């Protein structure tokens, strides 16, 4: 999936969230400022490269933990955490090794219709990715740090006073330069789309 198509998908998801009507009855219960979610996440990697090099990382499915704090009923900050993810690396369809990456992300969110059980939101923020455990052929290396933006759209659905169902999609800008013998070979645009489903607890 190319970057423009991914950004278009995220923009469409945001538009749907903003346009979705509030169909549940208002909820007058007092809600706490903290919301902790556990999601099952599927990472769909873009694998776009410069200079026509066919270099790819494999897609992954893994757990994700995030912690949100609501400054107001509409405005929240979300910190997204997981453990280092291992990816197999292919060059021209053949495996050449593996890497691990750890991508903590901080997002500022706007939550719509907070008085209802159905709570769509959109978010934008920053990602820092640390690449570790690089196992590639001798002389081949990658940049270990990546900074980029992140976009998000999703919704929470209130099940009980504290428990929520969550559906979420994110786009994260992750790039790394690949070098051979110290010379730049290509830029690998990992740029994943992350689809998540999970549960949340608010207190």
Wavefront OBJ file of the C-alpha trace (Angstrom):
o trace
v 0.000 0.000 0.000
v 1.509 3.327 -1.065
v 1.776 6.278 1.292
v -0.825 8.441 -0.528
v -3.350 5.616 -0.407
v -2.689 5.078 3.297
v -3.123 8.767 4.103
v -6.336 8.771 2.085
v -7.653 5.810 4.076
v -6.841 7.548 7.373
v -8.505 10.761 6.186
v -11.609 8.815 5.184
v -11.719 7.088 8.581
v -11.467 10.474 10.302
v -14.287 11.851 8.150
v -16.511 8.875 8.990
v -15.806 9.366 12.714
v -16.743 13.046 12.519
v -19.861 12.379 10.469
v -21.185 9.441 12.538
v -24.356 10.410 14.425
v -24.695 9.858 18.154
v -27.214 7.006 18.334
v -27.029 6.035 22.013
v -28.765 7.662 24.937
v -26.762 10.206 26.929
v -24.740 8.802 29.802
v -24.846 11.011 32.876
v -22.362 8.977 34.936
v -19.230 10.761 36.046
v -16.193 9.422 34.162
v -12.636 9.415 35.451
v -9.768 11.015 33.497
v -7.785 7.784 32.876
v -8.499 5.227 30.155
v -6.278 2.155 29.725
v -6.763 -0.041 26.653
v -5.388 -3.404 25.572
v -5.629 -4.057 21.841
v -4.847 -6.859 19.410
v -2.987 -5.028 16.649
v -2.249 -5.965 13.047
v 0.646 -4.089 11.454
v 0.425 -3.789 7.655
v 3.837 -2.570 6.442
v 4.101 -0.294 3.388
v 7.635 -1.418 2.337
v 8.122 1.402 -0.167
v 11.792 1.993 -1.055
v 13.824 4.535 -2.945
v 16.130 3.644 -5.840
v 14.038 0.631 -6.820
v 15.479 -1.785 -4.241
v 13.018 -4.597 -3.419
v 13.516 -4.650 0.360
v 10.642 -5.773 2.602
v 9.692 -6.335 6.238
v 6.962 -8.834 7.090
v 3.577 -7.852 8.563
v 2.954 -8.544 12.254
v 0.104 -9.156 14.706
v 0.844 -8.346 18.356
v -0.623 -6.858 21.562
v -0.613 -3.132 22.281
v -1.125 -1.242 25.540
v -2.093 2.406 25.609
v -2.802 4.885 28.384
v -4.992 7.964 27.840
v -5.558 10.978 30.061
v -8.582 13.240 29.464
v -7.855 16.923 30.097
v -11.485 17.739 29.206
v -14.417 15.549 28.066
v -13.253 16.103 24.457
v -9.454 16.426 24.657
v -7.123 13.576 25.639
v -3.494 12.527 25.252
v -2.667 8.898 24.472
v 0.662 7.117 24.951
v 0.957 3.895 22.928
v 3.310 1.177 24.137
v 4.316 -2.342 23.133
v 7.408 -4.555 23.285
v 10.109 -4.704 20.527
v 8.724 -6.337 17.388
v 10.904 -8.674 15.332
v 10.619 -8.464 11.530
v 12.117 -10.789 8.945
v 13.885 -8.849 6.173
v 13.635 -9.944 2.522
v 15.681 -8.683 -0.432
v 14.271 -9.523 -3.865
v 12.046 -12.150 -2.218
v 14.851 -13.939 -0.334
v 15.387 -13.726 3.421
v 18.545 -11.892 4.435
v 18.043 -11.498 8.196
v 15.918 -9.680 10.756
v 15.569 -6.533 12.857
v 13.560 -5.474 15.912
v 11.842 -2.131 16.371
v 10.202 -0.393 19.346
v 7.755 2.382 18.305
v 6.342 4.390 21.273
v 3.856 6.998 20.020
v 2.255 10.022 21.700
v -1.020 11.369 20.297
v -3.326 14.288 21.057
v -6.958 13.280 20.497
v -10.325 14.947 19.961
v -13.305 12.874 21.184
v -16.745 13.572 19.700
v -20.117 13.255 21.506
v -18.545 12.438 24.897
v -21.976 12.300 26.555
v -22.972 9.205 24.557
v -21.991 5.547 24.719
v -20.602 5.688 21.168
v -17.482 7.884 21.268
v -15.600 8.390 17.965
v -12.266 10.199 18.032
v -9.394 11.361 15.849
v -5.789 11.955 16.831
v -2.425 13.193 15.610
v 1.016 13.122 17.161
v 4.622 11.973 17.066
v 6.356 8.617 16.849
v 9.874 7.651 17.863
v 11.104 4.268 16.641
v 14.254 2.603 17.943
v 15.667 -0.204 15.754
v 17.646 -2.867 17.605
v 18.909 -6.460 17.225
v 19.961 -5.892 13.618
v 20.873 -9.259 12.069
v 21.809 -8.526 8.447
v 24.620 -9.611 6.115
v 28.108 -8.311 6.912
v 28.523 -4.699 5.802
v 24.769 -3.978 5.678
v 23.397 -1.596 8.334
v 20.330 0.539 9.054
v 19.803 3.822 10.877
v 18.749 2.986 14.429
v 16.418 5.984 15.062
v 13.341 7.277 13.260
v 11.132 10.269 14.104
v 7.836 10.828 12.312
v 4.191 11.818 12.595
v 1.216 9.591 13.402
v -2.497 9.823 12.550
v -5.361 7.996 14.221
v -9.133 7.458 13.986
v -11.352 5.134 15.944
v -14.137 4.801 18.482
v -14.855 3.583 21.993
v -18.219 2.035 22.823
v -19.205 2.090 26.487
v -20.250 -1.382 27.678
v -20.570 -0.731 31.411
v -19.687 2.092 33.801
v -15.954 1.402 33.393
v -15.504 -0.981 30.430
v -15.271 -0.079 26.733
v -14.968 -1.797 23.366
v -12.385 -0.110 21.129
v -11.756 -0.152 17.368
v -8.846 1.891 16.044
v -6.743 2.529 12.922
v -3.417 4.373 12.881
v -0.860 5.437 10.280
v 2.719 5.906 11.492
v 5.581 7.496 9.537
v 8.659 5.269 10.043
v 11.676 5.500 7.704
v 15.211 4.148 7.914
v 18.239 4.419 5.632
v 19.810 1.118 4.605
v 23.562 1.191 3.950
v 26.019 -1.231 2.393
v 29.722 -0.723 3.069
v 28.935 2.680 4.585
v 27.207 3.951 1.416
v 23.453 4.561 1.335
v 21.681 1.796 -0.552
v 18.064 2.905 -0.143
v 15.526 4.426 2.254
v 13.027 1.880 3.525
v 9.672 3.509 4.217
v 8.111 1.148 6.750
v 5.091 3.480 7.168
v 2.679 0.917 8.678
v -1.083 1.026 8.927
v -2.115 -0.433 12.298
v -5.575 -1.959 12.737
v -6.603 -2.576 16.359
v -9.490 -4.107 18.296
v -9.531 -4.265 22.068
v -11.035 -3.393 25.419
v -10.583 -0.389 27.689
v -11.060 0.432 31.357
v -11.780 4.015 32.425
v -11.322 5.276 35.978
l 1 2 3 4 5 6 7 8 9 10 11 12 13 14 15 16 17 18 19 20 21 22 23 24 25 26 27 28 29 30 31 32 33 34 35 36 37 38 39 40 41 42 43 44 45 46 47 48 49 50 51 52 53 54 55 56 57 58 59 60 61 62 63 64 65 66 67 68 69 70 71 72 73 74 75 76 77 78 79 80 81 82 83 84 85 86 87 88 89 90 91 92 93 94 95 96 97 98 99 100 101 102 103 104 105 106 107 108 109 110 111 112 113 114 115 116 117 118 119 120 121 122 123 124 125 126 127 128 129 130 131 132 133 134 135 136 137 138 139 140 141 142 143 144 145 146 147 148 149 150 151 152 153 154 155 156 157 158 159 160 161 162 163 164 165 166 167 168 169 170 171 172 173 174 175 176 177 178 179 180 181 182 183 184 185 186 187 188 189 190 191 192 193 194 195 196 197 198 199 200 201 202 203
